[in-house]
C-alpha cells in the first residue's frame, strides 16, 4: 500500500506532487528484496521486518513432543524497524533542522 500511495502522489500535478512527495512514506513489507530495498533506494522512509518464524514453530513442536506438553496457544515474534529506531530519530532531527533553516 505504501508503494501504491507513493505512485499516486507521483501522478499528481507538479505543485501538489512536490508537497506530497516530501512526506516520509513508511511500509510494512520488510522483506529484503522489496521493503528493505525500497528503504535503501529512498522510495520508502522506513519499513517493518518480522523475521520468518518457521524455526520457532518447529522448536515449539519439538519441545512439546519432548515434554509431552501441549503446544502454547501463541508466541510473540518481535518486529524490527528498518532503519533502526535510533537511525529514524536521527533522520527526523535532521529533517526538523533543515525545515527550520
C-alpha positions in Angstrom: 0.0 0.0 0.0 2.9 2.4 0.7 4.2 1.9 -2.8 0.7 2.5 -4.2 0.4 5.7 -2.2 3.9 6.9 -3.5 2.8 6.1 -7.1 -0.4 8.0 -6.6 1.4 11.1 -5.2 3.8 10.9 -8.1 1.0 11.2 -10.6 -0.3 14.4 -9.1 0.1 17.8 -10.8 3.6 19.4 -10.4 2.7 21.7 -7.5 0.8 19.1 -5.4 3.3 16.4 -6.2 6.2 18.2 -4.6 4.2 18.8 -1.4 3.1 15.2 -1.1 6.4 13.6 -2.1 8.1 15.4 0.9 6.1 13.3 3.3 8.1 10.3 4.6 6.2 7.2 3.5 6.6 4.0 5.6 5.6 0.4 4.7 5.1 -2.9 6.4 6.8 -5.2 3.8 10.2 -5.5 5.3 11.4 -8.4 3.2 15.0 -7.9 1.9 14.2 -7.8 -1.8 11.2 -5.5 -1.5 10.6 -3.3 1.6 14.2 -3.2 2.7 15.4 -2.5 -0.9 12.8 0.4 -1.2 14.2 1.9 2.1 17.8 1.6 0.7 16.9 3.3 -2.6 14.9 6.0 -0.9 11.4 5.0 -2.1 10.3 4.4 1.5 11.5 6.1 4.6 11.1 3.0 6.7 9.5 -0.4 6.9 8.9 -3.2 9.5 10.5 -6.6 9.3 9.3 -9.7 11.1 11.7 -12.5 10.8 10.5 -15.8 9.4 9.2 -17.9 12.2 9.2 -21.4 10.8 12.2 -22.3 13.0 10.3 -21.0 16.1 7.3 -23.2 15.2 9.5 -26.3 14.8 11.2 -25.6 18.1 7.8 -25.3 19.8 6.7 -28.6 18.3 9.9 -30.4 19.3 9.6 -29.1 22.9 6.0 -30.2 23.0 6.9 -33.7 21.9 9.9 -33.9 24.3 8.0 -32.8 27.3 4.6 -34.3 26.4 3.2 -30.9 26.9 0.5 -29.1 24.9 1.7 -26.5 22.4 1.4 -22.9 23.6 -1.5 -21.1 22.1 0.7 -18.3 20.8 4.2 -16.9 20.8 5.2 -13.3 20.2 7.6 -12.5 17.4 9.1 -9.1 17.8 9.1 -6.8 14.7 12.2 -4.8 13.7 12.3 -1.3 12.3 14.3 -0.8 9.1 16.1 1.5 9.5 16.5 1.2 13.3 14.6 3.5 15.6 17.7 5.4 16.6 18.5 5.9 12.9 14.9 7.1 12.3 15.2 9.5 15.2 18.4 11.0 13.8 16.9 11.4 10.4 13.8 13.1 11.9 16.1 15.6 13.8 17.9 16.3 10.6 14.7 17.0 8.7 13.4 19.2 11.5 16.7 21.2 11.5 16.5 21.6 7.7 12.9 22.8 7.9 13.9 25.5 10.4 16.7 26.8 8.2 
